[in-house]
């Protein structure tokens, strides 16, 4: 489930949910909406997972 992956990411990085939504999908309310039951489409899931992977790689490379 995407929201579980996002919650882990937020805990690990300390990133606020609104910042995550803004950076990942240009929607600061994205995480709140997922927490309230929003079901993203497959393209949105891939976009979010790609963001989390790229963010992790960028911060481990430095």
Gaussian input, Z-matrix of N, CA and C with variables (Angstrom, degrees):
# hf/3-21g

backbone

0 1
 N
 C     1     B1
 C     2     B2     1     A1
 N     3     B3     2     A2     1     D1
 C     4     B4     3     A3     2     D2
 C     5     B5     4     A4     3     D3
 N     6     B6     5     A5     4     D4
 C     7     B7     6     A6     5     D5
 C     8     B8     7     A7     6     D6
 N     9     B9     8     A8     7     D7
 C    10    B10     9     A9     8     D8
 C    11    B11    10    A10     9     D9
 N    12    B12    11    A11    10    D10
 C    13    B13    12    A12    11    D11
 C    14    B14    13    A13    12    D12
 N    15    B15    14    A14    13    D13
 C    16    B16    15    A15    14    D14
 C    17    B17    16    A16    15    D15
 N    18    B18    17    A17    16    D16
 C    19    B19    18    A18    17    D17
 C    20    B20    19    A19    18    D18
 N    21    B21    20    A20    19    D19
 C    22    B22    21    A21    20    D20
 C    23    B23    22    A22    21    D21
 N    24    B24    23    A23    22    D22
 C    25    B25    24    A24    23    D23
 C    26    B26    25    A25    24    D24
 N    27    B27    26    A26    25    D25
 C    28    B28    27    A27    26    D26
 C    29    B29    28    A28    27    D27
 N    30    B30    29    A29    28    D28
 C    31    B31    30    A30    29    D29
 C    32    B32    31    A31    30    D30
 N    33    B33    32    A32    31    D31
 C    34    B34    33    A33    32    D32
 C    35    B35    34    A34    33    D33
 N    36    B36    35    A35    34    D34
 C    37    B37    36    A36    35    D35
 C    38    B38    37    A37    36    D36
 N    39    B39    38    A38    37    D37
 C    40    B40    39    A39    38    D38
 C    41    B41    40    A40    39    D39
 N    42    B42    41    A41    40    D40
 C    43    B43    42    A42    41    D41
 C    44    B44    43    A43    42    D42
 N    45    B45    44    A44    43    D43
 C    46    B46    45    A45    44    D44
 C    47    B47    46    A46    45    D45
 N    48    B48    47    A47    46    D46
 C    49    B49    48    A48    47    D47
 C    50    B50    49    A49    48    D48
 N    51    B51    50    A50    49    D49
 C    52    B52    51    A51    50    D50
 C    53    B53    52    A52    51    D51
 N    54    B54    53    A53    52    D52
 C    55    B55    54    A54    53    D53
 C    56    B56    55    A55    54    D54
 N    57    B57    56    A56    55    D55
 C    58    B58    57    A57    56    D56
 C    59    B59    58    A58    57    D57
 N    60    B60    59    A59    58    D58
 C    61    B61    60    A60    59    D59
 C    62    B62    61    A61    60    D60
 N    63    B63    62    A62    61    D61
 C    64    B64    63    A63    62    D62
 C    65    B65    64    A64    63    D63
 N    66    B66    65    A65    64    D64
 C    67    B67    66    A66    65    D65
 C    68    B68    67    A67    66    D66
 N    69    B69    68    A68    67    D67
 C    70    B70    69    A69    68    D68
 C    71    B71    70    A70    69    D69
 N    72    B72    71    A71    70    D70
 C    73    B73    72    A72    71    D71
 C    74    B74    73    A73    72    D72
 N    75    B75    74    A74    73    D73
 C    76    B76    75    A75    74    D74
 C    77    B77    76    A76    75    D75
 N    78    B78    77    A77    76    D76
 C    79    B79    78    A78    77    D77
 C    80    B80    79    A79    78    D78
 N    81    B81    80    A80    79    D79
 C    82    B82    81    A81    80    D80
 C    83    B83    82    A82    81    D81
 N    84    B84    83    A83    82    D82
 C    85    B85    84    A84    83    D83
 C    86    B86    85    A85    84    D84
 N    87    B87    86    A86    85    D85
 C    88    B88    87    A87    86    D86
 C    89    B89    88    A88    87    D87
 N    90    B90    89    A89    88    D88
 C    91    B91    90    A90    89    D89
 C    92    B92    91    A91    90    D90
 N    93    B93    92    A92    91    D91
 C    94    B94    93    A93    92    D92
 C    95    B95    94    A94    93    D93
 N    96    B96    95    A95    94    D94
 C    97    B97    96    A96    95    D95
 C    98    B98    97    A97    96    D96
 N    99    B99    98    A98    97    D97
 C   100   B100    99    A99    98    D98
 C   101   B101   100   A100    99    D99
 N   102   B102   101   A101   100   D100
 C   103   B103   102   A102   101   D101
 C   104   B104   103   A103   102   D102
 N   105   B105   104   A104   103   D103
 C   106   B106   105   A105   104   D104
 C   107   B107   106   A106   105   D105
 N   108   B108   107   A107   106   D106
 C   109   B109   108   A108   107   D107
 C   110   B110   109   A109   108   D108
 N   111   B111   110   A110   109   D109
 C   112   B112   111   A111   110   D110
 C   113   B113   112   A112   111   D111
 N   114   B114   113   A113   112   D112
 C   115   B115   114   A114   113   D113
 C   116   B116   115   A115   114   D114
 N   117   B117   116   A116   115   D115
 C   118   B118   117   A117   116   D116
 C   119   B119   118   A118   117   D117
 N   120   B120   119   A119   118   D118
 C   121   B121   120   A120   119   D119
 C   122   B122   121   A121   120   D120
 N   123   B123   122   A122   121   D121
 C   124   B124   123   A123   122   D122
 C   125   B125   124   A124   123   D123
 N   126   B126   125   A125   124   D124
 C   127   B127   126   A126   125   D125
 C   128   B128   127   A127   126   D126
 N   129   B129   128   A128   127   D127
 C   130   B130   129   A129   128   D128
 C   131   B131   130   A130   129   D129
 N   132   B132   131   A131   130   D130
 C   133   B133   132   A132   131   D131
 C   134   B134   133   A133   132   D132
 N   135   B135   134   A134   133   D133
 C   136   B136   135   A135   134   D134
 C   137   B137   136   A136   135   D135
 N   138   B138   137   A137   136   D136
 C   139   B139   138   A138   137   D137
 C   140   B140   139   A139   138   D138
 N   141   B141   140   A140   139   D139
 C   142   B142   141   A141   140   D140
 C   143   B143   142   A142   141   D141
 N   144   B144   143   A143   142   D142
 C   145   B145   144   A144   143   D143
 C   146   B146   145   A145   144   D144
 N   147   B147   146   A146   145   D145
 C   148   B148   147   A147   146   D146
 C   149   B149   148   A148   147   D147
 N   150   B150   149   A149   148   D148
 C   151   B151   150   A150   149   D149
 C   152   B152   151   A151   150   D150
 N   153   B153   152   A152   151   D151
 C   154   B154   153   A153   152   D152
 C   155   B155   154   A154   153   D153
 N   156   B156   155   A155   154   D154
 C   157   B157   156   A156   155   D155
 C   158   B158   157   A157   156   D156
 N   159   B159   158   A158   157   D157
 C   160   B160   159   A159   158   D158
 C   161   B161   160   A160   159   D159
 N   162   B162   161   A161   160   D160
 C   163   B163   162   A162   161   D161
 C   164   B164   163   A163   162   D162
 N   165   B165   164   A164   163   D163
 C   166   B166   165   A165   164   D164
 C   167   B167   166   A166   165   D165
 N   168   B168   167   A167   166   D166
 C   169   B169   168   A168   167   D167
 C   170   B170   169   A169   168   D168
 N   171   B171   170   A170   169   D169
 C   172   B172   171   A171   170   D170
 C   173   B173   172   A172   171   D171
 N   174   B174   173   A173   172   D172
 C   175   B175   174   A174   173   D173
 C   176   B176   175   A175   174   D174
 N   177   B177   176   A176   175   D175
 C   178   B178   177   A177   176   D176
 C   179   B179   178   A178   177   D177
 N   180   B180   179   A179   178   D178
 C   181   B181   180   A180   179   D179
 C   182   B182   181   A181   180   D180
 N   183   B183   182   A182   181   D181
 C   184   B184   183   A183   182   D182
 C   185   B185   184   A184   183   D183

   B1=1.4588
   B2=1.5312
   B3=1.3133
   B4=1.4556
   B5=1.5285
   B6=1.3234
   B7=1.4606
   B8=1.5259
   B9=1.3085
   B10=1.4722
   B11=1.5241
   B12=1.3150
   B13=1.4690
   B14=1.5244
   B15=1.3175
   B16=1.4596
   B17=1.5232
   B18=1.3260
   B19=1.4704
   B20=1.5306
   B21=1.3279
   B22=1.4729
   B23=1.5226
   B24=1.3158
   B25=1.4632
   B26=1.5310
   B27=1.3257
   B28=1.4678
   B29=1.5270
   B30=1.3287
   B31=1.4703
   B32=1.5241
   B33=1.3247
   B34=1.4631
   B35=1.5282
   B36=1.3258
   B37=1.4636
   B38=1.5262
   B39=1.3237
   B40=1.4560
   B41=1.5236
   B42=1.3133
   B43=1.4612
   B44=1.5288
   B45=1.3196
   B46=1.4670
   B47=1.5323
   B48=1.3324
   B49=1.4753
   B50=1.5235
   B51=1.3264
   B52=1.4712
   B53=1.5201
   B54=1.3169
   B55=1.4677
   B56=1.5291
   B57=1.3277
   B58=1.4593
   B59=1.5290
   B60=1.3206
   B61=1.4549
   B62=1.5090
   B63=1.3284
   B64=1.4652
   B65=1.5254
   B66=1.3401
   B67=1.4600
   B68=1.5286
   B69=1.3197
   B70=1.4664
   B71=1.5215
   B72=1.3357
   B73=1.4656
   B74=1.5272
   B75=1.3328
   B76=1.4697
   B77=1.5243
   B78=1.3353
   B79=1.4722
   B80=1.5202
   B81=1.3360
   B82=1.4659
   B83=1.5288
   B84=1.3185
   B85=1.4633
   B86=1.5171
   B87=1.3241
   B88=1.4725
   B89=1.5248
   B90=1.3259
   B91=1.4665
   B92=1.5309
   B93=1.3240
   B94=1.4622
   B95=1.5331
   B96=1.3221
   B97=1.4578
   B98=1.5293
   B99=1.3313
   B100=1.4621
   B101=1.5222
   B102=1.3220
   B103=1.4740
   B104=1.5245
   B105=1.3144
   B106=1.4631
   B107=1.5237
   B108=1.3303
   B109=1.4592
   B110=1.5069
   B111=1.3227
   B112=1.4724
   B113=1.5241
   B114=1.3047
   B115=1.4618
   B116=1.5294
   B117=1.3323
   B118=1.4690
   B119=1.5262
   B120=1.3258
   B121=1.4562
   B122=1.5238
   B123=1.3010
   B124=1.4648
   B125=1.5317
   B126=1.3168
   B127=1.4711
   B128=1.5165
   B129=1.3285
   B130=1.4623
   B131=1.5366
   B132=1.3257
   B133=1.4645
   B134=1.5201
   B135=1.3187
   B136=1.4740
   B137=1.5240
   B138=1.3157
   B139=1.4665
   B140=1.5312
   B141=1.3326
   B142=1.4639
   B143=1.5262
   B144=1.3195
   B145=1.4629
   B146=1.5256
   B147=1.3095
   B148=1.4606
   B149=1.5329
   B150=1.3281
   B151=1.4637
   B152=1.5293
   B153=1.3216
   B154=1.4669
   B155=1.5281
   B156=1.3195
   B157=1.4667
   B158=1.5239
   B159=1.3213
   B160=1.4634
   B161=1.5283
   B162=1.3118
   B163=1.4575
   B164=1.5323
   B165=1.3316
   B166=1.4620
   B167=1.5163
   B168=1.3168
   B169=1.4673
   B170=1.5266
   B171=1.3195
   B172=1.4632
   B173=1.5310
   B174=1.3152
   B175=1.4505
   B176=1.5311
   B177=1.3143
   B178=1.4693
   B179=1.5215
   B180=1.3341
   B181=1.4701
   B182=1.5283
   B183=1.3156
   B184=1.4493
   B185=1.4795
   A1=108.87
   A2=116.05
   A3=121.72
   A4=112.56
   A5=118.24
   A6=119.70
   A7=111.23
   A8=118.30
   A9=120.59
   A10=111.23
   A11=116.20
   A12=120.40
   A13=110.26
   A14=115.83
   A15=120.03
   A16=110.70
   A17=117.20
   A18=120.69
   A19=110.48
   A20=117.62
   A21=121.13
   A22=110.54
   A23=115.77
   A24=121.59
   A25=110.15
   A26=116.35
   A27=120.52
   A28=111.41
   A29=116.93
   A30=120.05
   A31=110.90
   A32=116.21
   A33=121.09
   A34=112.19
   A35=116.65
   A36=120.13
   A37=113.68
   A38=117.17
   A39=120.16
   A40=112.84
   A41=116.84
   A42=121.64
   A43=110.11
   A44=117.68
   A45=119.83
   A46=110.89
   A47=117.18
   A48=120.28
   A49=114.09
   A50=117.35
   A51=118.76
   A52=111.74
   A53=116.63
   A54=119.92
   A55=109.82
   A56=116.18
   A57=120.23
   A58=110.29
   A59=116.66
   A60=120.44
   A61=112.33
   A62=116.08
   A63=120.45
   A64=111.02
   A65=116.76
   A66=120.03
   A67=112.60
   A68=116.84
   A69=120.28
   A70=113.06
   A71=116.99
   A72=119.16
   A73=114.08
   A74=116.08
   A75=121.49
   A76=112.65
   A77=115.67
   A78=121.54
   A79=108.23
   A80=117.48
   A81=119.60
   A82=113.81
   A83=118.87
   A84=121.53
   A85=113.92
   A86=117.17
   A87=121.53
   A88=113.29
   A89=117.72
   A90=120.74
   A91=110.16
   A92=117.31
   A93=120.61
   A94=110.58
   A95=116.23
   A96=120.46
   A97=111.47
   A98=117.43
   A99=119.79
   A100=110.95
   A101=115.83
   A102=120.38
   A103=111.24
   A104=116.72
   A105=121.95
   A106=112.94
   A107=117.32
   A108=120.03
   A109=117.30
   A110=118.49
   A111=120.15
   A112=109.71
   A113=116.42
   A114=122.71
   A115=108.79
   A116=117.22
   A117=118.88
   A118=111.54
   A119=114.88
   A120=120.26
   A121=110.70
   A122=116.41
   A123=122.28
   A124=111.32
   A125=117.95
   A126=119.92
   A127=111.26
   A128=116.39
   A129=120.71
   A130=109.86
   A131=117.10
   A132=120.15
   A133=110.63
   A134=116.35
   A135=120.26
   A136=111.54
   A137=116.08
   A138=120.83
   A139=110.78
   A140=116.49
   A141=121.33
   A142=110.48
   A143=117.61
   A144=120.80
   A145=110.67
   A146=116.85
   A147=120.72
   A148=110.12
   A149=116.54
   A150=120.21
   A151=110.80
   A152=117.18
   A153=120.21
   A154=111.33
   A155=116.81
   A156=120.35
   A157=111.52
   A158=116.86
   A159=120.77
   A160=110.91
   A161=117.99
   A162=122.41
   A163=109.56
   A164=115.31
   A165=120.06
   A166=112.38
   A167=116.71
   A168=120.81
   A169=111.53
   A170=116.04
   A171=120.30
   A172=111.23
   A173=117.24
   A174=120.21
   A175=113.09
   A176=117.20
   A177=119.55
   A178=112.02
   A179=115.41
   A180=119.83
   A181=110.93
   A182=116.88
   A183=121.21
   A184=111.06
   D1=131.27
   D2=-173.84
   D3=-60.43
   D4=-42.47
   D5=-176.41
   D6=-61.37
   D7=-34.32
   D8=177.77
   D9=-64.76
   D10=-41.50
   D11=177.80
   D12=-64.00
   D13=-41.49
   D14=179.71
   D15=-65.60
   D16=-44.12
   D17=179.74
   D18=-59.62
   D19=-42.16
   D20=176.89
   D21=-61.98
   D22=-44.25
   D23=179.19
   D24=-59.55
   D25=-45.95
   D26=-179.19
   D27=-62.66
   D28=-42.19
   D29=177.99
   D30=-64.22
   D31=-43.76
   D32=-176.98
   D33=-66.64
   D34=-39.09
   D35=-175.28
   D36=-95.17
   D37=-19.41
   D38=-175.69
   D39=75.08
   D40=13.17
   D41=-178.68
   D42=-76.07
   D43=134.11
   D44=175.44
   D45=-67.14
   D46=146.96
   D47=-178.83
   D48=-57.99
   D49=-36.59
   D50=-179.79
   D51=-67.86
   D52=-37.56
   D53=177.66
   D54=-66.78
   D55=-42.04
   D56=177.63
   D57=-56.36
   D58=-50.92
   D59=-178.86
   D60=-60.42
   D61=-41.09
   D62=-179.71
   D63=-64.48
   D64=-45.44
   D65=-177.75
   D66=-73.46
   D67=-39.86
   D68=-174.37
   D69=-78.39
   D70=-42.19
   D71=-173.05
   D72=-138.05
   D73=11.93
   D74=179.90
   D75=59.64
   D76=36.23
   D77=179.95
   D78=-143.42
   D79=98.25
   D80=-177.16
   D81=-62.68
   D82=-18.60
   D83=178.56
   D84=-92.98
   D85=5.28
   D86=-174.56
   D87=-56.90
   D88=-50.06
   D89=-177.20
   D90=-65.23
   D91=-43.18
   D92=177.61
   D93=-57.26
   D94=-43.20
   D95=-179.98
   D96=-65.75
   D97=-39.52
   D98=175.76
   D99=-62.90
   D100=-42.26
   D101=178.29
   D102=-61.71
   D103=-27.84
   D104=179.99
   D105=-92.51
   D106=8.66
   D107=173.54
   D108=108.48
   D109=0.33
   D110=178.01
   D111=-59.68
   D112=137.37
   D113=178.41
   D114=-112.27
   D115=105.95
   D116=-179.56
   D117=-73.99
   D118=154.15
   D119=175.50
   D120=-75.46
   D121=171.05
   D122=-176.55
   D123=-62.26
   D124=-38.12
   D125=179.18
   D126=-64.84
   D127=-39.82
   D128=178.46
   D129=-67.03
   D130=-41.15
   D131=177.57
   D132=-59.83
   D133=-45.72
   D134=179.35
   D135=-62.24
   D136=-40.65
   D137=179.30
   D138=-62.15
   D139=-44.76
   D140=-179.65
   D141=-66.44
   D142=-44.66
   D143=179.41
   D144=-63.54
   D145=-39.09
   D146=176.99
   D147=-61.41
   D148=-44.88
   D149=178.06
   D150=-58.23
   D151=-47.55
   D152=-178.33
   D153=-63.24
   D154=-40.43
   D155=178.18
   D156=-64.92
   D157=-46.79
   D158=-179.69
   D159=-64.68
   D160=-40.17
   D161=179.08
   D162=-61.47
   D163=-46.05
   D164=179.96
   D165=-62.71
   D166=-43.65
   D167=179.44
   D168=-64.91
   D169=-41.08
   D170=-178.88
   D171=-65.34
   D172=-35.67
   D173=-176.70
   D174=-87.05
   D175=-14.90
   D176=174.56
   D177=-91.38
   D178=-20.08
   D179=-178.62
   D180=-75.90
   D181=-27.73
   D182=-175.31
   D183=-83.48

